[in-house]
């Protein structure tokens, strides 16, 4: 369910009536004041409509033109070489060398320099835009509501949320009727030729952007260095820069679109990064990295926390058919370099699974967490062409280092404060998926496991998967008992063994990579810290030591 009451309270910042503005007390100029402004290069077709407060310093206003109704309070700062039409100007602030500012309110501390046209004609196009939340052809369309987060958009894009769409549209219509154009306190707008129907909130920045049209920039958001932003919302402290393009989308809190990245009809989750890649018709959750000429289309990925490698093609229309198919990646999934994923595909119950470099996967549903899908060294007899080897639980015993390091990294990288983000890898929801996967392995032969999709599992891998899933579930159970004071003496020893097992698994997975580098590159070890001095290894060792000491106490 969407809490529209809470969202309505947050939305109040979009349509403040700015009570108490000094410029509302401005009065018409007398002839002496008009003559002074004219002598300073100012002009107006109708000075009767131009008003200044008594506290305004007219010496700060030079070479400006005023048209329509303009109310000015300028006790400090400057208005220089710029044109204003139907504006409210609440200083102290600075406006320099800007061709036209029309139908806007400028708030104290704001700075506008060397711009073309900044105009307000109507509500932002963002309030007419829709996100295609997982399907290009619109079956999961969700209205752009500025304060929605990834979970709101994902819910409305799912079958249980569709009945709430009409309420979301109605809510947005109320916003459209009230929102007005303004440049917020301490915001900075410079070197941009066109800003149209855009709200620029407190501390937001537009600098050297190609254009910003029909959009809303929350507090601290920025569009810089060639960015093109159309009909979109940039939430708190998010950024679009280095010639990136954002259209009909929401860039989540502290997220970044950069380096020619392109975000269209999508939601990019908090603290995610899209650089040199493209995302279309998708809901991407927090802390996701999409880089280096990668492509993501029609994805419903609210869990986020994943990564798409260079050249990966996670796209829907591989067969020239109607592009109405979709993918559901699991939380924390890793798509390796140059992977190509055919649709439809459902990996939502395969969190923290890795699809290895260069694979082209078939349409399928896979339900094995912490697994590896990889090219077999030798394809077993009877396995269909196009099927790959699936190793259940591989990440837990061969690459546990990466899982725990990711959790540590997420905690360090998470800057969002307005958006609820859970970075815990072994959540109850994920442990339930582990339990289901273990059950599937226990009650199937290696030759017939539907949950493996169009992949095969060897008997050795099946047995290994059962064991590693068992250890994972048992460790989680015992750790919960410890936290709630329910751990008995026999369980204490068992948990201690599992903690030691986890420590060995982490260190061995890191050591393997470290030694491989040393064998391959002559000076590899010479230019790196010893493994035991790496920041994350030290963090882990401290945690393991404390856990062991607590269990021995």
Secondary structure, DSSP 8 states (H G I E B T S, - for coil): ---HHHHHHHHGGGG---TT-GGGG-EE--HHHHHHHHHTT-EES-GGGEEE-TT--GGGEES-EEESSEEEE-SSEEEES-EEES-EEESSEEEES-SEEES-EE-TT-EEES-SEEE--SS-GGGG-EEE-S-TTSTTEEE--TT--HHHHHHHHSGGGGGGHHHHHHHHHHHHHH---EE-TT-EEES-SEEES-EE-TT-EEES-SEEES-EE-TT-EEETT-EEES-EE-TT-EE-TT-EEES-EE-TT-EEETT-EEES-EE-TT-EEES-EEES-EE-SS-EEETT-EEESBEETT---EE-TT-EE-S-SSSS-S---EE--TT-EE-TT-EE-SSEE-TT-TT-EE-TT-EE-SEE---TT-EEE--SS--TT--TT-EEEETTHHHHHSHHHHHHHHHHHHHH---SSS-----TT-HHHHHHHHHHHHHHHTS-TT--GGG-SEE--HHHHHHHHHHHHHHHHHHHHHHHHHTT---HHHHHHHHHHHHHHHHHHHHHHHHHHHHHHHHSTTTTTTS--GGGSHHHHHHHHHHHHHHHHHH-
